[in-house]
Amino acid sequence: MKIAMDDLKKKNFEGYLAAFKEIATIVKGVPKDIEDCEKMTGDLKKAEDWADKFEHPVKVVEAITKNMFTHFKDIKDNIDLGMKSLDTEDYYHFGYHMGQALFVATQ
């Protein structure tokens, strides 16, 4: 995750794209990590469906690249808000904004 964070701090298209590629490799393990969390049962199916996208890395990179061009401002704004939240140790909003950016990038 440190690599992704360093890439996000570059605040440019290439940095964001590299960060999303790094995060894509991390996301593949998320459903297994949360499968035992009782409070996550409702969200687990959504997480699994979303993570399934990452089983096809070429398609994910293509989608991220396309969405970075199409929705760059929205993605950048969410990343900027997320990084500001991280700076103030507001981890809830950090996660929210980074999740929004990742969702838009991978839709």
C-alpha positions in Angstrom: 0.0 0.0 0.0 2.9 2.3 0.6 3.8 2.1 -3.1 0.3 3.2 -4.0 0.3 6.0 -1.5 3.6 7.3 -2.9 2.2 7.1 -6.4 -0.9 9.1 -5.3 1.2 11.8 -3.8 2.7 12.5 -7.3 -0.7 14.1 -8.1 -0.6 13.4 -11.8 -2.2 11.0 -14.3 0.7 8.6 -14.4 0.9 8.4 -10.6 -2.8 7.8 -10.2 -2.8 5.1 -12.8 0.2 3.4 -11.2 -1.5 3.6 -7.8 -4.7 2.1 -9.1 -2.8 -0.8 -10.7 -1.1 -1.4 -7.3 -4.4 -1.3 -5.5 -5.9 -3.7 -8.0 -3.4 -6.3 -6.9 -4.2 -5.7 -3.3 -8.0 -5.8 -3.8 -7.9 -9.4 -5.1 -7.5 -10.6 -1.5 -10.1 -8.4 0.2 -13.1 -10.8 0.1 -11.0 -13.6 1.8 -9.8 -11.1 4.4 -13.3 -10.0 5.4 -15.3 -13.2 5.0 -15.4 -13.9 8.7 -16.6 -10.4 9.7 -20.2 -10.8 10.8 -21.0 -7.1 10.3 -19.7 -7.4 6.7 -22.1 -10.1 5.5 -24.4 -7.6 3.7 -21.4 -5.9 2.1 -19.4 -9.0 1.4 -21.4 -9.9 -1.7 -20.9 -6.4 -3.1 -17.2 -6.6 -2.3 -16.9 -10.0 -3.9 -18.7 -8.8 -7.1 -16.5 -5.7 -7.3 -13.3 -7.7 -6.6 -14.2 -10.2 -9.4 -13.3 -7.4 -11.9 -9.7 -7.9 -10.8 -9.6 -11.5 -11.9 -9.0 -10.1 -15.4 -6.1 -7.7 -15.0 -5.9 -6.6 -18.6 -9.6 -5.6 -18.6 -9.1 -3.7 -15.3 -6.2 -1.8 -16.6 -8.1 -1.0 -19.8 -11.1 0.2 -17.7 -8.9 2.3 -15.3 -7.1 3.9 -18.3 -10.4 4.8 -20.0 -12.0 6.1 -16.8 -8.9 8.1 -15.9 -9.3 10.0 -19.2 -13.1 10.2 -19.0 -13.5 11.0 -15.2 -10.0 12.5 -14.3 -11.4 15.5 -12.5 -13.8 13.5 -10.3 -11.1 10.9 -9.5 -8.5 13.6 -8.8 -10.9 15.6 -6.6 -11.7 12.5 -4.5 -8.0 11.6 -4.2 -7.2 15.2 -3.1 -10.0 15.1 -0.5 -8.8 11.7 0.7 -5.2 12.8 1.1 -6.4 15.9 3.0 -8.4 13.6 5.3 -5.4 11.4 5.8 -3.3 14.5 6.8 -5.8 15.3 9.5 -6.0 11.6 10.6 -9.7 11.5 9.5 -9.5 7.9 8.4 -13.2 7.5 7.8 -13.3 10.2 5.1 -9.9 9.1 3.8 -11.4 5.6 3.1 -14.6 7.1 1.8 -12.9 9.4 -0.8 -10.3 6.9 -1.9 -13.1 4.3 -2.3 -15.1 6.7 -4.4 -12.0 7.4 -6.6 -11.3 3.7 -7.0 -15.0 2.9 -7.7 -15.1 5.6 -10.5 -11.7 4.4 -11.9 -12.8 0.8 -12.1 -16.5 1.1 -13.1 
